[in-house]
Amino acid sequence: MKHRSHYAITKRWLYRKVYDTGSKTVARYCIVYIRHNDLPERITRCGFTVTKKVGNAVVRNRIKRRLRDIFFRLYDTLQTGHDIVIVAKSISVNASFQDLYNDIYQGFARNDLFVA
């Protein structure tokens, strides 16, 4: 596996592309957007959005760290060639790691993102 930054969505226009043309799955603690990408390397990239409504910088960074950890725990089981954006809801502040994990897992499963 390459460095984690290789799997990150970092450009605003890429986020917009996923929001505008991807499929959306709403769960209790987060919203998952998934879009097929046309990269020749066939990698799956992920971006995270945690707005100021969720909390201060410390809280937002803690949630992003949890989401990033969940994504990389599931990465080897995912189909390749997708862009994913995970948006944390304000209620995610009170969620346990397992609750967030289950939410994201279900969001990926609803979009048939797991390798059969």
Rosetta constraint file for C-alpha pairs under 8 A:
AtomPair CA 2 CA 6 HARMONIC 6.48 0.50
AtomPair CA 3 CA 7 HARMONIC 7.63 0.50
AtomPair CA 4 CA 8 HARMONIC 6.94 0.50
AtomPair CA 6 CA 45 HARMONIC 7.83 0.50
AtomPair CA 7 CA 43 HARMONIC 7.32 0.50
AtomPair CA 7 CA 44 HARMONIC 6.58 0.50
AtomPair CA 7 CA 45 HARMONIC 4.41 0.50
AtomPair CA 7 CA 46 HARMONIC 6.24 0.50
AtomPair CA 8 CA 45 HARMONIC 5.29 0.50
AtomPair CA 8 CA 46 HARMONIC 5.15 0.50
AtomPair CA 8 CA 47 HARMONIC 5.75 0.50
AtomPair CA 9 CA 14 HARMONIC 6.75 0.50
AtomPair CA 9 CA 15 HARMONIC 7.15 0.50
AtomPair CA 9 CA 45 HARMONIC 6.02 0.50
AtomPair CA 9 CA 46 HARMONIC 5.52 0.50
AtomPair CA 9 CA 47 HARMONIC 4.77 0.50
AtomPair CA 9 CA 83 HARMONIC 7.73 0.50
AtomPair CA 10 CA 14 HARMONIC 7.47 0.50
AtomPair CA 10 CA 15 HARMONIC 7.94 0.50
AtomPair CA 10 CA 47 HARMONIC 7.03 0.50
AtomPair CA 11 CA 15 HARMONIC 6.68 0.50
AtomPair CA 12 CA 16 HARMONIC 6.27 0.50
AtomPair CA 13 CA 17 HARMONIC 6.11 0.50
AtomPair CA 14 CA 18 HARMONIC 6.34 0.50
AtomPair CA 15 CA 19 HARMONIC 6.17 0.50
AtomPair CA 15 CA 47 HARMONIC 7.48 0.50
AtomPair CA 15 CA 85 HARMONIC 7.06 0.50
AtomPair CA 16 CA 20 HARMONIC 5.90 0.50
AtomPair CA 17 CA 21 HARMONIC 5.88 0.50
AtomPair CA 17 CA 22 HARMONIC 7.42 0.50
AtomPair CA 18 CA 22 HARMONIC 4.86 0.50
AtomPair CA 18 CA 33 HARMONIC 6.50 0.50
AtomPair CA 18 CA 34 HARMONIC 6.54 0.50
AtomPair CA 18 CA 35 HARMONIC 5.64 0.50
AtomPair CA 18 CA 83 HARMONIC 6.85 0.50
AtomPair CA 18 CA 84 HARMONIC 7.20 0.50
AtomPair CA 18 CA 85 HARMONIC 7.04 0.50
AtomPair CA 19 CA 23 HARMONIC 8.00 0.50
AtomPair CA 19 CA 24 HARMONIC 7.99 0.50
AtomPair CA 19 CA 33 HARMONIC 6.43 0.50
AtomPair CA 19 CA 85 HARMONIC 7.86 0.50
AtomPair CA 21 CA 35 HARMONIC 6.84 0.50
AtomPair CA 22 CA 33 HARMONIC 5.84 0.50
AtomPair CA 22 CA 34 HARMONIC 5.07 0.50
AtomPair CA 22 CA 35 HARMONIC 4.26 0.50
AtomPair CA 22 CA 36 HARMONIC 7.62 0.50
AtomPair CA 23 CA 33 HARMONIC 5.51 0.50
AtomPair CA 23 CA 34 HARMONIC 5.30 0.50
AtomPair CA 23 CA 35 HARMONIC 6.40 0.50
AtomPair CA 23 CA 111 HARMONIC 7.86 0.50
AtomPair CA 24 CA 31 HARMONIC 7.01 0.50
AtomPair CA 24 CA 32 HARMONIC 5.77 0.50
AtomPair CA 24 CA 33 HARMONIC 4.55 0.50
AtomPair CA 24 CA 34 HARMONIC 6.65 0.50
AtomPair CA 25 CA 31 HARMONIC 5.76 0.50
AtomPair CA 25 CA 32 HARMONIC 5.14 0.50
AtomPair CA 25 CA 33 HARMONIC 6.43 0.50
AtomPair CA 25 CA 107 HARMONIC 5.82 0.50
AtomPair CA 25 CA 110 HARMONIC 7.53 0.50
AtomPair CA 25 CA 111 HARMONIC 7.87 0.50
AtomPair CA 26 CA 30 HARMONIC 6.52 0.50
AtomPair CA 26 CA 31 HARMONIC 4.56 0.50
AtomPair CA 26 CA 32 HARMONIC 6.46 0.50
AtomPair CA 26 CA 107 HARMONIC 7.39 0.50
AtomPair CA 27 CA 31 HARMONIC 5.85 0.50
AtomPair CA 27 CA 32 HARMONIC 7.87 0.50
AtomPair CA 27 CA 103 HARMONIC 5.98 0.50
AtomPair CA 27 CA 104 HARMONIC 7.91 0.50
AtomPair CA 27 CA 107 HARMONIC 6.92 0.50
AtomPair CA 28 CA 89 HARMONIC 7.98 0.50
AtomPair CA 28 CA 103 HARMONIC 6.86 0.50
AtomPair CA 29 CA 88 HARMONIC 6.30 0.50
AtomPair CA 29 CA 89 HARMONIC 5.42 0.50
AtomPair CA 29 CA 90 HARMONIC 7.68 0.50
AtomPair CA 29 CA 91 HARMONIC 6.00 0.50
AtomPair CA 29 CA 92 HARMONIC 4.87 0.50
AtomPair CA 29 CA 95 HARMONIC 7.33 0.50
AtomPair CA 29 CA 99 HARMONIC 7.98 0.50
AtomPair CA 29 CA 100 HARMONIC 6.57 0.50
AtomPair CA 29 CA 103 HARMONIC 6.66 0.50
AtomPair CA 30 CA 86 HARMONIC 6.66 0.50
AtomPair CA 30 CA 87 HARMONIC 5.46 0.50
AtomPair CA 30 CA 88 HARMONIC 4.46 0.50
AtomPair CA 30 CA 89 HARMONIC 5.17 0.50
AtomPair CA 30 CA 92 HARMONIC 7.17 0.50
AtomPair CA 30 CA 100 HARMONIC 7.83 0.50
AtomPair CA 30 CA 103 HARMONIC 7.03 0.50
AtomPair CA 30 CA 104 HARMONIC 7.43 0.50
AtomPair CA 31 CA 86 HARMONIC 5.77 0.50
AtomPair CA 31 CA 87 HARMONIC 5.05 0.50
AtomPair CA 31 CA 88 HARMONIC 6.55 0.50
AtomPair CA 31 CA 89 HARMONIC 7.41 0.50
AtomPair CA 31 CA 107 HARMONIC 7.89 0.50
AtomPair CA 32 CA 84 HARMONIC 7.04 0.50
AtomPair CA 32 CA 85 HARMONIC 5.93 0.50
AtomPair CA 32 CA 86 HARMONIC 4.68 0.50
AtomPair CA 32 CA 87 HARMONIC 6.44 0.50
AtomPair CA 32 CA 104 HARMONIC 7.29 0.50
AtomPair CA 32 CA 107 HARMONIC 6.11 0.50
AtomPair CA 32 CA 108 HARMONIC 7.73 0.50
AtomPair CA 33 CA 84 HARMONIC 5.60 0.50
AtomPair CA 33 CA 85 HARMONIC 5.07 0.50
AtomPair CA 33 CA 86 HARMONIC 6.36 0.50
AtomPair CA 34 CA 82 HARMONIC 6.75 0.50
AtomPair CA 34 CA 83 HARMONIC 5.80 0.50
AtomPair CA 34 CA 84 HARMONIC 4.58 0.50
AtomPair CA 34 CA 85 HARMONIC 6.59 0.50
AtomPair CA 34 CA 111 HARMONIC 7.72 0.50
AtomPair CA 35 CA 82 HARMONIC 5.59 0.50
AtomPair CA 35 CA 83 HARMONIC 5.21 0.50
AtomPair CA 35 CA 84 HARMONIC 6.50 0.50
AtomPair CA 36 CA 81 HARMONIC 5.97 0.50
AtomPair CA 36 CA 82 HARMONIC 4.32 0.50
AtomPair CA 36 CA 83 HARMONIC 6.09 0.50
AtomPair CA 37 CA 42 HARMONIC 7.91 0.50
AtomPair CA 37 CA 81 HARMONIC 5.43 0.50
AtomPair CA 37 CA 82 HARMONIC 5.03 0.50
AtomPair CA 37 CA 83 HARMONIC 5.97 0.50
AtomPair CA 38 CA 42 HARMONIC 7.39 0.50
AtomPair CA 38 CA 81 HARMONIC 6.83 0.50
AtomPair CA 39 CA 43 HARMONIC 7.05 0.50
AtomPair CA 39 CA 81 HARMONIC 6.75 0.50
AtomPair CA 41 CA 81 HARMONIC 7.89 0.50
AtomPair CA 42 CA 80 HARMONIC 5.47 0.50
AtomPair CA 42 CA 81 HARMONIC 4.30 0.50
AtomPair CA 42 CA 82 HARMONIC 7.82 0.50
AtomPair CA 43 CA 80 HARMONIC 5.20 0.50
AtomPair CA 43 CA 81 HARMONIC 4.86 0.50
AtomPair CA 43 CA 82 HARMONIC 6.88 0.50
AtomPair CA 44 CA 78 HARMONIC 8.00 0.50
AtomPair CA 44 CA 79 HARMONIC 7.56 0.50
AtomPair CA 44 CA 80 HARMONIC 5.14 0.50
AtomPair CA 44 CA 81 HARMONIC 4.92 0.50
AtomPair CA 44 CA 82 HARMONIC 4.58 0.50
AtomPair CA 44 CA 83 HARMONIC 5.69 0.50
AtomPair CA 44 CA 84 HARMONIC 7.51 0.50
AtomPair CA 45 CA 81 HARMONIC 7.95 0.50
AtomPair CA 45 CA 82 HARMONIC 6.39 0.50
AtomPair CA 45 CA 83 HARMONIC 4.87 0.50
AtomPair CA 45 CA 84 HARMONIC 6.15 0.50
AtomPair CA 46 CA 71 HARMONIC 7.77 0.50
AtomPair CA 46 CA 83 HARMONIC 5.79 0.50
AtomPair CA 46 CA 84 HARMONIC 4.57 0.50
AtomPair CA 46 CA 85 HARMONIC 5.59 0.50
AtomPair CA 46 CA 86 HARMONIC 7.58 0.50
AtomPair CA 47 CA 84 HARMONIC 6.26 0.50
AtomPair CA 47 CA 85 HARMONIC 4.66 0.50
AtomPair CA 47 CA 86 HARMONIC 6.37 0.50
AtomPair CA 48 CA 64 HARMONIC 6.67 0.50
AtomPair CA 48 CA 67 HARMONIC 7.51 0.50
AtomPair CA 48 CA 68 HARMONIC 7.82 0.50
AtomPair CA 48 CA 85 HARMONIC 5.62 0.50
AtomPair CA 48 CA 86 HARMONIC 4.95 0.50
AtomPair CA 48 CA 87 HARMONIC 5.93 0.50
AtomPair CA 48 CA 88 HARMONIC 7.75 0.50
AtomPair CA 49 CA 64 HARMONIC 7.87 0.50
AtomPair CA 49 CA 85 HARMONIC 7.35 0.50
AtomPair CA 49 CA 86 HARMONIC 6.25 0.50
AtomPair CA 49 CA 87 HARMONIC 4.66 0.50
AtomPair CA 49 CA 88 HARMONIC 6.32 0.50
AtomPair CA 50 CA 54 HARMONIC 6.69 0.50
AtomPair CA 50 CA 60 HARMONIC 5.95 0.50
AtomPair CA 50 CA 63 HARMONIC 7.62 0.50
AtomPair CA 50 CA 64 HARMONIC 7.08 0.50
AtomPair CA 50 CA 87 HARMONIC 6.09 0.50
AtomPair CA 50 CA 88 HARMONIC 5.31 0.50
AtomPair CA 50 CA 89 HARMONIC 7.53 0.50
AtomPair CA 51 CA 55 HARMONIC 7.72 0.50
AtomPair CA 51 CA 60 HARMONIC 7.44 0.50
AtomPair CA 51 CA 88 HARMONIC 7.76 0.50
AtomPair CA 52 CA 56 HARMONIC 6.47 0.50
AtomPair CA 52 CA 57 HARMONIC 7.85 0.50
AtomPair CA 52 CA 60 HARMONIC 7.55 0.50
AtomPair CA 53 CA 90 HARMONIC 6.28 0.50
AtomPair CA 54 CA 59 HARMONIC 7.53 0.50
AtomPair CA 54 CA 60 HARMONIC 6.64 0.50
AtomPair CA 54 CA 88 HARMONIC 7.85 0.50
AtomPair CA 54 CA 89 HARMONIC 6.84 0.50
AtomPair CA 54 CA 90 HARMONIC 4.29 0.50
AtomPair CA 54 CA 91 HARMONIC 7.54 0.50
AtomPair CA 54 CA 92 HARMONIC 7.78 0.50
AtomPair CA 54 CA 93 HARMONIC 6.87 0.50
AtomPair CA 55 CA 59 HARMONIC 5.54 0.50
AtomPair CA 55 CA 60 HARMONIC 6.03 0.50
AtomPair CA 55 CA 90 HARMONIC 7.71 0.50
AtomPair CA 55 CA 93 HARMONIC 7.90 0.50
AtomPair CA 56 CA 60 HARMONIC 6.18 0.50
AtomPair CA 57 CA 61 HARMONIC 5.97 0.50
AtomPair CA 58 CA 62 HARMONIC 6.22 0.50
AtomPair CA 59 CA 63 HARMONIC 6.36 0.50
AtomPair CA 59 CA 93 HARMONIC 7.33 0.50
AtomPair CA 60 CA 64 HARMONIC 6.22 0.50
AtomPair CA 61 CA 65 HARMONIC 6.08 0.50
AtomPair CA 62 CA 66 HARMONIC 6.32 0.50
AtomPair CA 63 CA 67 HARMONIC 6.17 0.50
AtomPair CA 63 CA 88 HARMONIC 7.81 0.50
AtomPair CA 63 CA 92 HARMONIC 7.66 0.50
AtomPair CA 63 CA 93 HARMONIC 7.22 0.50
AtomPair CA 64 CA 68 HARMONIC 5.98 0.50
AtomPair CA 65 CA 69 HARMONIC 6.10 0.50
AtomPair CA 66 CA 70 HARMONIC 6.22 0.50
AtomPair CA 66 CA 97 HARMONIC 6.89 0.50
AtomPair CA 67 CA 71 HARMONIC 6.19 0.50
AtomPair CA 67 CA 86 HARMONIC 7.92 0.50
AtomPair CA 67 CA 100 HARMONIC 7.53 0.50
AtomPair CA 67 CA 101 HARMONIC 7.99 0.50
AtomPair CA 68 CA 72 HARMONIC 6.34 0.50
AtomPair CA 69 CA 73 HARMONIC 6.16 0.50
AtomPair CA 70 CA 74 HARMONIC 6.32 0.50
AtomPair CA 70 CA 101 HARMONIC 6.04 0.50
AtomPair CA 70 CA 104 HARMONIC 7.86 0.50
AtomPair CA 71 CA 75 HARMONIC 5.86 0.50
AtomPair CA 72 CA 76 HARMONIC 7.70 0.50
AtomPair CA 74 CA 78 HARMONIC 6.65 0.50
AtomPair CA 74 CA 105 HARMONIC 8.00 0.50
AtomPair CA 77 CA 114 HARMONIC 5.63 0.50
AtomPair CA 77 CA 115 HARMONIC 5.80 0.50
AtomPair CA 78 CA 113 HARMONIC 5.62 0.50
AtomPair CA 78 CA 114 HARMONIC 4.44 0.50
AtomPair CA 78 CA 115 HARMONIC 5.58 0.50
AtomPair CA 79 CA 113 HARMONIC 5.58 0.50
AtomPair CA 79 CA 114 HARMONIC 5.60 0.50
AtomPair CA 79 CA 115 HARMONIC 5.28 0.50
AtomPair CA 88 CA 92 HARMONIC 6.30 0.50
AtomPair CA 91 CA 95 HARMONIC 7.08 0.50
AtomPair CA 92 CA 100 HARMONIC 7.45 0.50
AtomPair CA 95 CA 99 HARMONIC 5.83 0.50
AtomPair CA 95 CA 100 HARMONIC 6.43 0.50
AtomPair CA 96 CA 100 HARMONIC 6.44 0.50
AtomPair CA 97 CA 101 HARMONIC 6.08 0.50
AtomPair CA 98 CA 102 HARMONIC 6.09 0.50
AtomPair CA 99 CA 103 HARMONIC 6.21 0.50
AtomPair CA 100 CA 104 HARMONIC 6.22 0.50
AtomPair CA 101 CA 105 HARMONIC 5.97 0.50
AtomPair CA 102 CA 106 HARMONIC 6.05 0.50
AtomPair CA 103 CA 107 HARMONIC 6.19 0.50
AtomPair CA 104 CA 108 HARMONIC 6.17 0.50
AtomPair CA 105 CA 109 HARMONIC 6.09 0.50
AtomPair CA 106 CA 110 HARMONIC 6.01 0.50
AtomPair CA 107 CA 111 HARMONIC 6.61 0.50
AtomPair CA 108 CA 112 HARMONIC 6.39 0.50
AtomPair CA 108 CA 113 HARMONIC 5.28 0.50
AtomPair CA 108 CA 114 HARMONIC 6.97 0.50
AtomPair CA 109 CA 113 HARMONIC 5.92 0.50
AtomPair CA 109 CA 114 HARMONIC 6.44 0.50
